[in-house]
Amino acid sequence: MTPAERGTRPWEELQELVGSENIDIIEGYIASLSASETTLAVSRLSEQDQAKLLTVLVPDEAASVIQQLPDVQVAELFDELAPDTAAEIIEELPSDQQADLVSEILPAQAEAILLQMGATVAEDVRSLIQFTDDVAGGLMVKEYLAYPQSFTVSQVLDDLRANAERYR
């Protein structure tokens, strides 16, 4: 049952759940929300509760949540997170989103986060943040899929369908 069906506001329920710090219930609740409900619920939380939410979720779940929020809001939130926590979450994002987010964060905090990231990931982010959004380099991603030349189109499509969630 969705929050609307229960006659409740998603941000109020999420705020209560964040206070409980029960990760399984929080993750289940977020999964029950639509993307727009998640965005609304998280954006209505206080900065303190937003930070707490991101620290209690596993990094890939936290990354899924922040992908639904405006970059400016996420950058402000990441300015307050511990660099190691922020690095774990950022590492779960696609490389173009990593670069966009790191470029929005205060420079000192961004550098502290990059120092906590794996060397290869941090190097990739550093190489991408040098480009502005309005040039081709600003749209680049470091991830790609490669298939053996012997694969048929059908095999590639089957693999893409089977691994759609993993490849996102």
Beta strands, then each sheet from edge to edge (+ up, - down):
end
